[in-house]
Amino acid sequence: NAGVTQTPKFRVLKTGQSMTLLCAQDMNHEYMYWYRQDPGMGLRLIHYSVGEGTTAKGEVPDGYNVSRLKKQNFLLGLESAAPSQTSVYFCASSYSFLAGSAKGYTFGSGTRLTVV
Amino acid sequence: GDSVTQMEGPVTLSEEAFLTINCTYTATGYPSLFWYVQYPGEGLQLLLKATKADDKGSNKGFEATYRKETTSFHLEKGSVQVSDSAVYFCALSLTGRRALTFGSGTRLQVQP
């Protein structure tokens, strides 16, 4: 089925290790987003991209880097993982410039990351 | 800043019961309002939306009315089913903003 695919689904890291989360969408969406979901805090925007080759900071960007080398892929990197980055990470994409578009966002199923 | 507040869960109901999940917001302008649903093991899906005051969004038997005077967007369903068990997120967006602001989510558990 068409949609947003995130890999991996689960990962355990040691403090200081690095890793990359991959998000791939096959809907030809221009806009892509990375959110983190923490208990009691909802989803918070980490970084987003408005098109191939572009990235921008969201609400909680510190400790993360992103790249959008291809339109269909949006990578989230952790350079030196910290326990505070233990979370569930969601990628999303959208067709429209406006978040309020009729079709909304399409989300991936999430990556559960634990940093010990 | 902009924010969304939802009632804490879990909300546990019996099948065919009436559902209300409260959502209130604070925003500097006039936002669009959304409800997203997350079924176990899946990503979030758009459930319904409303873009201006007094609009009612509806889908799959769920409804929510945009109340500007009370800054609320409560989710309701007249008769829940076991298959409605999920986490429900209220969210807002402001004109020109590219990203949604989410509430903390409310888990609904429906028992047969």
Chai-1 contact restraints between the chains, C-beta under 6 A:
chainA,res_idxA,chainB,res_idxB,connection_type,confidence,min_distance_angstrom,max_distance_angstrom,comment,restraint_id
A,G40,B,S104,contact,1.0,0.0,6.0,A-B,restraint_1
A,M41,B,S104,contact,1.0,0.0,6.0,A-B,restraint_2
A,G42,B,F102,contact,1.0,0.0,6.0,A-B,restraint_3
A,G42,B,G103,contact,1.0,0.0,6.0,A-B,restraint_4
A,G42,B,S104,contact,1.0,0.0,6.0,A-B,restraint_5
A,G42,B,G105,contact,1.0,0.0,6.0,A-B,restraint_6
A,L43,B,F102,contact,1.0,0.0,6.0,A-B,restraint_7
A,L45,B,A99,contact,1.0,0.0,6.0,A-B,restraint_8
A,Y48,B,A99,contact,1.0,0.0,6.0,A-B,restraint_9
A,A99,B,S93,contact,1.0,0.0,6.0,A-B,restraint_10
A,A99,B,A99,contact,1.0,0.0,6.0,A-B,restraint_11
A,A99,B,L100,contact,1.0,0.0,6.0,A-B,restraint_12
A,G100,B,S32,contact,1.0,0.0,6.0,A-B,restraint_13
A,G100,B,T51,contact,1.0,0.0,6.0,A-B,restraint_14
A,G100,B,S93,contact,1.0,0.0,6.0,A-B,restraint_15
A,G104,B,L46,contact,1.0,0.0,6.0,A-B,restraint_16
A,F107,B,G43,contact,1.0,0.0,6.0,A-B,restraint_17
A,F107,B,L44,contact,1.0,0.0,6.0,A-B,restraint_18
A,G108,B,G43,contact,1.0,0.0,6.0,A-B,restraint_19
A,S109,B,E42,contact,1.0,0.0,6.0,A-B,restraint_20
A,S109,B,G43,contact,1.0,0.0,6.0,A-B,restraint_21
